[in-house]
């Protein structure tokens, strides 16, 4: 088994719990707060900080989903969770990039 300094950041729980309670719900709340900050006309440094927090959280949750996707009865559920999380991450990266470009332009 490979060990990494990041192993201490990983949580060993069922995939359904990680996916919903650590992934979907917090990501949506974080997006809502980030967009509220963005559209309130906050300083650019605050917007960049919120985007960095959002991207950092998205990176962490991808690792969590990958780590926990093997502990399901049906392996297809793990693959679906991986696919949905990867799509969410790509969406987050693109949206933060375009919103930042819009703010700078």
C-alpha positions as CSV (number, residue, x, y, z in Angstrom):
1,X,0.0,0.0,0.0
2,X,1.3,3.4,-0.9
3,X,1.6,5.9,1.9
4,X,1.6,9.6,1.4
5,X,1.7,12.7,3.6
6,X,-1.8,13.4,2.3
7,X,-3.2,10.1,3.8
8,X,-4.0,11.9,7.0
9,X,-6.4,14.1,5.1
10,X,-8.5,11.2,3.8
11,X,-11.6,10.0,5.6
12,X,-12.5,6.3,5.6
13,X,-16.3,6.3,5.5
14,X,-18.9,4.8,3.2
15,X,-19.0,6.3,-0.3
16,X,-22.6,7.5,0.0
17,X,-21.7,9.5,3.1
18,X,-18.6,11.0,1.6
19,X,-20.4,11.8,-1.7
20,X,-23.5,13.5,-0.2
21,X,-22.4,14.9,3.2
22,X,-18.8,15.8,2.3
23,X,-19.2,16.4,-1.4
24,X,-22.6,17.5,-2.8
25,X,-24.0,19.5,0.1
26,X,-20.8,21.4,1.2
27,X,-19.8,22.1,-2.4
28,X,-23.2,23.7,-3.2
29,X,-23.0,25.8,0.0
30,X,-19.5,26.8,-0.8
31,X,-20.6,27.8,-4.3
32,X,-23.5,29.8,-3.0
33,X,-21.2,31.7,-0.6
34,X,-18.6,32.3,-3.3
35,X,-21.2,33.6,-5.8
36,X,-22.7,35.8,-3.1
37,X,-19.2,37.3,-2.5
38,X,-18.6,37.6,-6.2
39,X,-21.9,39.4,-7.0
40,X,-21.7,41.6,-3.9
41,X,-18.9,43.5,-5.5
42,X,-16.3,42.4,-3.0
43,X,-12.6,43.3,-3.5
44,X,-10.7,41.3,-6.1
45,X,-8.5,39.7,-3.4
46,X,-11.6,38.4,-1.6
47,X,-13.0,36.9,-4.8
48,X,-9.7,35.3,-5.6
49,X,-9.5,33.9,-2.0
50,X,-13.0,32.4,-2.3
51,X,-12.1,30.8,-5.7
52,X,-8.9,29.4,-4.2
53,X,-10.9,27.9,-1.2
54,X,-13.5,26.5,-3.7
55,X,-10.8,24.9,-5.9
56,X,-8.9,23.6,-2.9
57,X,-12.0,21.9,-1.5
58,X,-12.9,20.5,-5.0
59,X,-9.4,19.0,-5.2
60,X,-9.8,17.4,-1.8
61,X,-13.2,16.0,-2.5
62,X,-12.0,14.4,-5.7
63,X,-9.3,12.5,-3.7
64,X,-11.9,11.5,-1.1
65,X,-14.3,10.1,-3.7
66,X,-11.5,8.2,-5.4
67,X,-10.4,6.9,-2.1
68,X,-13.9,5.7,-1.0
69,X,-15.2,4.6,-4.3
70,X,-14.0,1.0,-3.8
71,X,-16.1,0.4,-0.6
72,X,-19.4,-0.1,-2.3
73,X,-21.4,-3.3,-3.1
74,X,-21.9,-2.4,-6.7
75,X,-18.7,-1.2,-8.4
76,X,-20.7,0.8,-10.9
77,X,-21.8,3.1,-8.1
78,X,-18.2,3.9,-7.4
79,X,-17.5,4.6,-11.1
80,X,-20.6,6.8,-11.3
81,X,-19.5,8.8,-8.3
82,X,-16.1,9.3,-9.8
83,X,-17.5,10.4,-13.1
84,X,-19.9,12.9,-11.5
85,X,-17.2,14.3,-9.2
86,X,-14.8,14.7,-12.1
87,X,-17.5,16.5,-14.1
88,X,-18.3,18.7,-11.1
89,X,-14.6,19.5,-10.8
90,X,-14.2,20.5,-14.5
91,X,-17.3,22.6,-14.1
92,X,-15.9,24.3,-11.1
93,X,-12.6,25.0,-12.8
94,X,-14.2,26.4,-15.9
95,X,-16.7,28.6,-14.0
96,X,-14.1,30.0,-11.6
97,X,-11.8,30.8,-14.6
98,X,-14.5,32.5,-16.6
99,X,-15.8,34.5,-13.6
100,X,-12.3,35.6,-12.8
101,X,-11.7,36.6,-16.4
102,X,-15.0,38.5,-16.4
103,X,-14.0,40.3,-13.2
104,X,-10.6,41.2,-14.6
105,X,-12.0,42.4,-17.9
